[in-house]
């Protein structure tokens, strides 16, 4: 029973294609994103003509605690919106130029014309958006894979895979109270395919996302409802954990042997009484 109930670390991996995602960074060192040639807006009321054209060698450094909203439709430009309630949201660095410190709000329109863009991150993550009036960016497709720690080794086994539906919203959660989700820190990356590669479909040319991290469960909200939770059930251990599968097999053989032994004794007893 102890082998069945013992607590184990679980890593959840989300592999998705989405038109929108939100991130709150927890490590500024890993959030160093190439944004060469992007248009920068530092005023939420600015017009399109107010944009600042950044050098082709520009990189965006995002500071911890900054919320980043990322959005892309099809093969269009990517829109990044950064906001923080304290201090600066980050800075723009270019070789041979002074560092440009951002304020508490900034927006960037980023093009990916020649090569893919890969933006790594570490922080809390929300993928997709509630399907409701006025929402035009949703999760397109995705899957959540659960890797659970084995009993006696520093290895893991696949404890199950769950497919996400178009329009779902997913978050990584630690232990939750009621409907509230205590969001877990995850790591991953966004990949933006070039706009000039016609062989890609629209879904692949939105935002490709891979994220993984240790959590209690992944919370999925569907069409504005509370949805459901993706977990690794303890019963799955008997199917996927090699040691527990072996012990379960031994237990089945033991009970089968007892049953056979009981039946043989009953038969021999009947034969003896007939004689």
C-alpha positions in Angstrom: 0.0 0.0 0.0 2.9 2.4 0.7 4.3 1.8 -2.8 0.9 2.8 -4.1 0.3 5.9 -2.0 3.8 7.4 -1.8 4.2 10.9 -3.2 6.2 11.4 -6.4 7.4 14.3 -8.4 5.5 14.8 -11.7 6.6 16.7 -14.8 3.9 18.0 -17.1 4.8 18.9 -20.7 2.5 21.0 -22.9 3.1 21.0 -26.6 0.7 23.4 -28.3 -0.1 25.6 -31.2 -1.9 28.8 -30.1 -2.8 32.3 -31.2 -2.3 33.7 -27.7 -0.4 33.1 -24.5 0.4 35.0 -21.3 3.6 34.7 -19.3 4.8 36.2 -16.0 8.6 35.9 -16.0 10.6 34.7 -13.0 14.1 34.7 -14.5 15.2 37.7 -16.6 18.4 35.9 -17.7 16.7 33.3 -19.8 14.3 35.8 -21.4 16.7 37.3 -23.9 14.7 37.5 -27.1 15.9 38.5 -30.6 13.5 41.2 -32.0 15.5 42.8 -34.8 13.5 45.2 -36.9 10.5 45.4 -34.5 8.4 48.4 -34.0 8.4 49.6 -30.4 5.5 51.5 -28.8 6.0 52.9 -25.3 2.6 54.6 -24.9 -0.7 52.6 -24.9 -2.4 55.5 -26.6 0.2 55.8 -29.4 -0.8 55.6 -33.1 0.9 53.3 -35.6 3.0 56.2 -36.8 4.5 56.6 -33.3 6.4 53.4 -33.5 10.2 53.3 -33.0 12.0 51.1 -35.5 14.6 49.0 -33.7 17.9 47.8 -35.2 18.1 44.4 -36.9 20.5 43.3 -34.1 18.1 44.3 -31.2 17.4 42.0 -28.3 14.7 42.3 -25.7 15.7 41.6 -22.1 12.6 41.0 -20.0 12.8 41.6 -16.2 11.4 39.2 -13.6 7.8 39.9 -12.6 6.9 41.3 -16.0 3.7 40.1 -17.6 4.1 39.3 -21.3 1.1 38.8 -23.6 2.0 37.3 -27.0 -0.4 37.1 -29.9 -0.2 36.0 -33.5 -2.7 35.2 -36.2 -1.7 32.9 -39.0 1.6 34.2 -40.6 1.1 37.8 -39.5 3.5 39.8 -37.3 3.8 38.9 -33.6 2.5 41.3 -31.1 4.2 41.4 -27.6 2.7 43.5 -24.8 4.8 44.0 -21.6 3.5 45.4 -18.4 4.6 45.6 -14.8 3.3 47.5 -11.8 6.8 48.2 -10.4 9.7 49.7 -12.2 10.8 48.8 -15.7 9.4 45.9 -17.8 12.8 45.3 -19.4 15.2 46.9 -21.9 16.3 46.8 -25.5 20.0 46.1 -26.2 21.8 46.5 -29.5 25.5 46.3 -30.3 27.0 49.7 -30.6 24.0 51.5 -29.1 23.0 52.5 -25.6 20.6 50.3 -23.7 17.0 51.5 -24.0 15.3 51.1 -20.6 11.5 50.5 -21.0 8.9 51.8 -18.6 6.1 49.9 -17.0 4.3 49.3 -20.3 5.6 48.6 -23.8 4.3 46.9 -27.0 6.3 45.5 -29.9 5.3 44.3 -33.3 7.8 41.8 -34.5 8.2 40.4 -38.0 9.8 37.0 -38.8 10.6 37.2 -42.5 13.7 35.2 -43.0 14.3 32.7 -40.2 12.4 31.3 -37.2 12.4 33.1 -33.9 12.9 31.1 -30.7 12.1 32.8 -27.4 12.9 30.8 -24.2 11.2 31.6 -20.9 10.8 30.7 -17.3 7.8 31.7 -15.3 4.1 31.1 -14.8 2.2 30.5 -18.0 -1.4 30.6 -19.3 -2.1 29.3 -22.8 -5.2 30.2 -24.8 -8.1 32.4 -23.8 -11.7 32.0 -22.8 -14.0 31.7 -25.8 -16.4 34.6 -25.5 -17.7 37.6 -27.4 -14.8 39.8 -28.5 -12.2 37.1 -28.2 -10.3 36.6 -31.5 -7.3 34.6 -30.4 -7.5 31.0 -29.0 -5.6 27.8 -28.5 -5.6 25.9 -31.8 -4.4 22.5 -30.7 -2.3 20.9 -28.0 -1.5 17.9 -25.8 -0.4 17.5 -22.2 2.0 14.7 -21.3 2.7 13.5 -17.8 6.0 12.0 -16.7 6.1 10.6 -13.2 9.1 9.6 -11.1 9.8 5.9 -10.8 9.9 4.3 -7.4 13.6 3.3 -7.1 15.4 5.1 -9.9 16.2 8.6 -11.0 14.1 8.0 -14.1 10.5 8.6 -15.2 7.8 6.8 -17.0 4.9 8.2 -19.2 1.8 8.3 -17.0 -0.5 9.4 -19.7 -1.3 11.9 -22.5 -4.4 14.2 -22.8 -5.4 16.0 -25.9 -6.6 19.6 -25.7 -9.5 20.9 -27.7 -9.5 24.0 -29.8 -10.6 26.9 -27.6 -9.3 25.4 -24.3 -7.3 27.4 -21.8 -4.5 25.6 -19.9 -2.5 26.5 -16.8 0.1 24.6 -14.7 -1.0 24.5 -11.1 0.3 23.4 -7.7 -2.1 22.4 -5.0 -5.3 24.5 -5.5 -7.9 25.6 -3.1 -11.4 25.5 -4.6 -11.4 27.1 -8.0 -8.2 29.1 -7.4 -5.0 27.8 -9.1 -1.7 28.3 -7.4 0.3 28.6 -10.6 3.5 26.6 -10.9 6.7 27.9 -12.5 7.6 26.2 -15.8 10.2 26.5 -18.5 9.8 26.4 -22.2 10.0 28.4 -25.5 7.9 30.0 -28.1 8.8 29.4 -31.8 7.7 31.7 -34.5 8.0 30.4 -38.1 9.0 32.8 -40.9 6.1 34.4 -42.8 7.7 33.6 -46.2 7.5 29.8 -45.9 4.3 28.9 -47.7 4.6 25.2 -47.1 3.5 25.7 -43.5 -0.2 25.6 -42.6 -1.9 28.4 -40.8 -2.0 26.4 -37.5 1.7 25.8 -37.6 2.3 29.5 -38.4 0.6 30.7 -35.3 2.7 30.4 -32.1 4.3 27.0 -31.5 4.9 26.4 -27.8 6.6 23.8 -25.6 6.5 24.2 -21.8 7.3 21.8 -19.0 7.6 21.9 -15.3 6.9 20.1 -12.0 3.3 20.6 -10.9 0.4 18.9 -9.2 -1.9 19.2 -12.2 -2.7 21.1 -15.4 -6.0 23.0 -15.1 -8.0 23.1 -18.4 -10.9 25.6 -18.7 -13.3 25.0 -21.6 -15.8 27.5 -23.0 -15.7 29.7 -19.9 -16.5 26.7 -17.6 -14.3 25.5 -14.7 -13.3 22.6 -17.0 -11.2 19.8 -15.5 -7.8 18.8 -14.2 -5.2 16.7 -15.9 -3.4 14.5 -13.3 -1.3 11.4 -13.1 -3.6 8.9 -11.2 -2.1 6.5 -8.8 -3.8 3.6 -10.6 -1.7 4.4 -13.6 1.4 3.4 -11.7 0.4 -0.3 -11.9 0.3 0.1 -15.7 3.4 2.2 -16.3 5.8 1.9 -13.4 8.0 -1.1 -14.2 8.5 -2.1 -10.5 4.8 -1.8 -9.6 3.9 -3.7 -12.7 6.2 -6.4 -11.8 5.0 -6.6 -8.2 1.4 -6.5 -9.4 2.2 -9.4 -11.8 3.8 -11.4 -8.9 0.7 -10.8 -6.8 -1.6 -12.0 -9.6 0.5 -15.2 -10.0 0.5 -15.7 -6.2 -3.3 -15.5 -6.0 -3.7 -17.7 -9.1 -1.4 -20.3 -7.5 -3.5 -20.3 -4.3 -6.7 -20.7 -6.3 -5.2 -23.6 -8.3 -3.9 -25.2 -5.1 -7.3 -24.9 -3.5 -9.0 -26.4 -6.5 -6.5 -29.3 -6.6 -7.0 -30.1 -2.9 -10.8 -30.1 -3.4 -10.5 -32.5 -6.3 -8.2 -34.8 -4.4 -10.6 -34.7 -1.4 -13.5 -35.7 -3.6 -11.5 -38.6 -5.1 -10.5 -39.8 -1.7 -14.0 -39.8 -0.4 -15.3 -41.7 -3.4 -12.7 -44.5 -2.8 
